[in-house]
Amino acid sequence: MKFLEKIRDYIRISGVAPIGRRYFIMNAFDGTTTILGIVIGAYAAEITNQFWVI
């Protein structure tokens, strides 16, 4: 448990939490738009077999 307490202290001291949250949200949005593009592209190409998309 001391290890986790050290990590929490380092995060608090460095102030990295807001930056980490921001990058997590940005990367989640990028991943979502990528998947949406793949799904829309497969629909536009009229691919009916999901194994072709994967």
Backbone as ProteinMPNN parsed JSONL, in Angstrom:
{"seq_chain_A": "MKFLEKIRDYIRISGVAPIGRRYFIMNAFDGTTTILGIVIGAYAAEITNQFWVI", "coords_chain_A": {"N_chain_A": [[0.806, -1.201, 0.0], [2.047, 1.186, 0.547], [3.366, 1.835, -1.751], [1.317, 2.635, -3.529], [0.403, 4.887, -2.164], [2.637, 6.512, -2.416], [2.636, 6.915, -5.179], [0.215, 8.311, -5.473], [0.874, 10.629, -4.039], [2.94, 11.654, -5.683], [1.481, 12.185, -8.011], [-0.277, 14.139, -7.065], [1.53, 16.167, -6.269], [2.848, 16.772, -8.688], [0.772, 17.602, -10.315], [-0.355, 16.331, -12.493], [-2.782, 15.113, -12.962], [-5.067, 16.624, -14.11], [-4.124, 16.996, -16.74], [-3.744, 14.37, -17.557], [-6.408, 13.449, -17.506], [-7.478, 15.056, -19.533], [-6.079, 14.179, -21.849], [-6.904, 11.52, -21.857], [-9.658, 11.78, -22.465], [-9.508, 13.069, -24.976], [-8.176, 11.1, -26.518], [-9.997, 9.014, -26.306], [-12.122, 10.108, -27.722], [-10.918, 10.308, -30.27], [-10.549, 7.578, -30.845], [-13.208, 6.762, -30.907], [-14.23, 8.19, -33.121], [-12.692, 7.009, -35.113], [-13.578, 4.32, -35.095], [-16.245, 4.787, -35.761], [-15.906, 5.754, -38.356], [-14.955, 3.441, -39.624], [-17.174, 1.751, -39.386], [-19.161, 3.205, -40.807], [-17.932, 3.28, -43.301], [-17.896, 0.545, -43.951], [-20.626, 0.107, -44.113], [-21.272, 1.804, -46.241], [-19.897, 0.533, -48.27], [-21.391, -1.657, -48.488], [-20.879, -4.05, -47.096], [-21.639, -7.124, -45.853], [-20.737, -9.193, -44.302], [-19.353, -9.452, -41.189], [-16.78, -10.292, -40.628], [-15.147, -9.457, -42.671], [-14.834, -6.806, -42.115], [-13.567, -6.781, -39.623]], "CA_chain_A": [[0.0, 0.0, 0.0], [2.911, 2.369, 0.57], [3.678, 2.176, -3.138], [0.186, 3.402, -4.066], [0.41, 6.191, -1.509], [3.712, 7.282, -3.057], [2.168, 7.306, -6.513], [-0.795, 9.364, -5.27], [1.594, 11.846, -3.659], [3.625, 12.167, -6.869], [0.459, 12.744, -8.912], [-0.767, 15.374, -6.447], [2.599, 17.174, -6.299], [3.169, 17.171, -10.063], [-0.389, 18.214, -10.968], [-0.532, 15.67, -13.777], [-4.131, 14.556, -13.076], [-5.909, 17.29, -15.124], [-3.57, 16.74, -18.073], [-4.063, 12.974, -17.852], [-7.833, 13.349, -17.845], [-7.696, 15.691, -20.836], [-5.589, 13.289, -22.902], [-7.78, 10.343, -21.883], [-10.882, 12.145, -23.186], [-9.173, 13.319, -26.383], [-7.876, 9.835, -27.178], [-11.249, 8.265, -26.403], [-12.868, 10.698, -28.838], [-10.245, 9.891, -31.506], [-10.877, 6.176, -31.07], [-14.622, 6.671, -31.272], [-14.402, 8.64, -34.509], [-12.077, 6.0, -35.984], [-14.506, 3.194, -35.194], [-17.415, 5.254, -36.514], [-15.511, 5.793, -39.765], [-14.89, 2.065, -40.132], [-18.546, 1.235, -39.496], [-19.839, 3.901, -41.907], [-17.305, 2.819, -44.539], [-18.382, -0.806, -44.235], [-22.023, 0.245, -44.534], [-21.284, 2.415, -47.578], [-19.397, -0.469, -49.217], [-22.383, -2.727, -48.437], [-20.264, -5.281, -46.604], [-22.6, -7.782, -44.975], [-20.027, -10.139, -43.447], [-18.577, -8.666, -40.25], [-15.388, -10.736, -40.604], [-14.415, -8.635, -43.631], [-14.546, -5.524, -41.468], [-12.614, -7.011, -38.56]], "C_chain_A": [[0.851, 1.267, 0.0], [3.257, 2.815, -0.846], [2.564, 3.026, -3.743], [0.1, 4.792, -3.432], [1.482, 7.089, -2.096], [3.272, 7.794, -4.422], [1.143, 8.426, -6.4], [-0.132, 10.688, -4.896], [2.286, 12.47, -4.861], [2.646, 12.812, -7.845], [-0.041, 14.077, -8.365], [0.277, 16.482, -6.555], [2.836, 17.686, -7.718], [2.002, 17.845, -10.78], [-0.699, 17.592, -12.317], [-1.964, 15.166, -13.992], [-4.997, 15.287, -14.109], [-5.426, 17.034, -16.55], [-3.893, 15.312, -18.49], [-5.514, 12.782, -18.228], [-8.105, 13.927, -19.23], [-7.255, 14.774, -21.974], [-6.417, 12.012, -22.991], [-9.036, 10.642, -22.693], [-10.592, 12.365, -24.665], [-8.914, 12.015, -27.128], [-9.111, 8.952, -27.294], [-12.09, 8.797, -27.56], [-12.248, 10.302, -30.172], [-10.566, 8.439, -31.841], [-12.315, 5.988, -31.511], [-14.847, 7.105, -32.712], [-13.772, 7.663, -35.498], [-13.02, 4.821, -36.189], [-15.75, 3.581, -35.982], [-17.103, 5.312, -38.008], [-15.448, 4.406, -40.382], [-16.291, 1.506, -40.345], [-19.282, 1.892, -40.663], [-19.246, 3.474, -43.253], [-17.769, 1.429, -44.928], [-19.839, -0.766, -44.71], [-22.103, 0.806, -45.952], [-20.814, 1.431, -48.641], [-20.313, -1.69, -49.272], [-21.758, -4.076, -48.08], [-21.225, -5.902, -45.599], [-21.941, -8.772, -44.019], [-19.102, -9.37, -42.514], [-17.111, -9.084, -40.206], [-14.539, -9.978, -41.627], [-14.022, -7.302, -43.013], [-13.462, -5.705, -40.398], [-11.28, -7.35, -39.144]], "O_chain_A": [[0.416, 2.306, -0.496], [3.421, 4.005, -1.114], [2.84, 4.03, -4.4], [-0.242, 5.762, -4.108], [1.269, 8.291, -2.258], [3.504, 8.951, -4.774], [1.201, 9.394, -7.159], [-0.533, 11.745, -5.382], [2.229, 13.686, -5.044], [2.938, 13.853, -8.434], [-0.208, 15.036, -9.118], [-0.058, 17.616, -6.898], [3.005, 18.887, -7.929], [2.212, 18.578, -11.746], [-1.249, 18.258, -13.194], [-2.319, 14.823, -15.12], [-5.622, 14.618, -14.932], [-6.236, 16.872, -17.462], [-4.27, 15.065, -19.635], [-5.826, 12.039, -19.159], [-8.87, 13.357, -20.008], [-7.979, 14.61, -22.955], [-6.614, 11.478, -24.083], [-9.435, 9.829, -23.528], [-11.347, 11.9, -25.518], [-9.383, 11.844, -28.253], [-9.26, 8.22, -28.272], [-12.7, 8.021, -28.294], [-12.974, 9.99, -31.115], [-10.826, 8.112, -32.999], [-12.61, 5.164, -32.377], [-15.585, 6.448, -33.447], [-14.274, 7.507, -36.611], [-13.236, 4.377, -37.317], [-16.253, 2.791, -36.78], [-17.945, 4.957, -38.833], [-15.842, 4.216, -41.533], [-16.564, 0.866, -41.36], [-19.958, 1.205, -41.428], [-19.976, 3.322, -44.233], [-18.01, 1.16, -46.105], [-20.229, -1.519, -45.602], [-22.901, 0.341, -46.767], [-21.273, 1.481, -49.782], [-20.049, -2.64, -50.008], [-22.07, -5.102, -48.684], [-21.581, -5.27, -44.604], [-22.547, -9.149, -43.015], [-18.171, -8.709, -42.973], [-16.27, -8.292, -39.781], [-13.325, -9.873, -41.455], [-12.985, -6.736, -43.359], [-12.553, -4.884, -40.282], [-10.324, -7.583, -38.405]]}, "name": "protein", "num_of_chains": 1, "seq": "MKFLEKIRDYIRISGVAPIGRRYFIMNAFDGTTTILGIVIGAYAAEITNQFWVI"}
